[in-house]
Each structure stands twice: as C-alpha cells, then as structure tokens.
Amino acid sequence: MIVHVPDAFAAREAEQQGAKALAVDRAIEGLREATTLPLLWRGLGEPADADAKAIRAGDEDGELTELELVVDVRDEDELEEALERLDPEIFLISAREGEDDDDPVDWVLQLLPDVPAGKLAIADVAVASRDEVLQLERAGFDAVLIPNGRVRDLVGTSPPDV
C-alpha cells in the first residue's frame, strides 16, 4: 500500500497501520521526522526529501529529474509513449477520469498486461474493499495507491508490533 497523506501525523499513522510507502503532493514540514517510508512526490517541482517523482507520460520535466521516475499512464497510447521516450522502471496506472461506463478497477487491470515484464506497476484507482486490493495484487500489481484513512481496512490485518 502506498498512502497519499496530507500531513506528518497522517504519515506516522499510515506507517503504523501497514503502509509500505507514502505519496505527497506538497512539502510537509516534519515528514521525514515522522516516517522512514519511501516518499512518492506527486506535486509540482521537486522536493529534496522525496525518493521518487510521478509524472505524466508526456511530461518533459521527467528528463530533468534525478529522482526515480514513476510514470503515470491512463491508456495504451500513454503507456507506449512512456516506454519509447522514458523507459521507466515504475508505472502508475491510473483509472481514466470521466469514463462512467468503465469500472475503474477493470480499466487498470486491462492496462496491466501492456507493462513489460520486470517493470513495477502501481494501481491508482479508488478501491472499495480489501477484496479489490487482493484482486489487483493477484493480477500482478506491485502496489496500490490509496487515500489517507483507509489503510487498516485495506491492508486487512494489523502489522505486528515491533
């Protein structure tokens, strides 16, 4: 689970509930003191404390970053463009916006087979249950990006005390 967090308190809570990484879209004071989890930057610019940066397939900014690239794709054309231009190791497969006829989980599952073997795939889709998370994992997704506050329900069990 990668949890999109709004603040340092939420980051600490997400880690305690079993998150494996965090996503942020703005600089958060005290974030690195609150957690040791890897950080995925989804905002504008490039913060010094992020480990990876999500960009859209056609984003020219991706060629200038020193962070690990996570390329956000929403259809076959964007996936093909990302492979040709950037050849990233990690794909963020997002459900299309505004397409009411398609189930978002089914949509990301349809794109997954187009990700080459050896590349990592993250599902960016609103999951409603632990069963949907398991469905995505069984299909081959390496992670699921979820909103803050749903970690314990979607992880399924509490992590062991350490």
C-alpha positions, 0 to 999 in steps of 0.5 A: 500500500502506498498512502497519499497523506496530507500531513506528518501525523497522517504519515506516522499513522499510515506507517503504523497501520501497514503502509509500505510507502507514502505519496505527497503532493506538497512539502510537509514540514516534519515528514521525514521526522515522522516516517522512514517510508519511501516518499512518492512526490506527486506535486509540482517541482521537486522536493529534496526529501522525496525518493521518487517523482510521478509524472505524466507520460508526456511530461518533459520535466521527467528528463530533468529529474534525478529522482526515480521516475514513476510514470503515470499512464491512463491508456495504451497510447500513454503507456507506449509513449512512456516506454519509447521516450522514458523507459521507466522502471515504475508505472502508475496506472491510473483509472481514466477520469470521466469514463462512467461506463468503465469500472475503474478497477477493470480499466487498470487491470486491462492496462496491466498486461501492456507493462513489460515484464520486470517493470513495477506497476502501481494501481491508482484507482479508488478501491472499495474493499480489501477484496479489490486490493487482493484482486489487483495484487493477484493480477500482478500489481506491485502496489496500490495507491490509496487515500489517507484513512483507509489503510487498516481496512485495506491492508486487512490485518494489523502489522505486528508490533515491533 
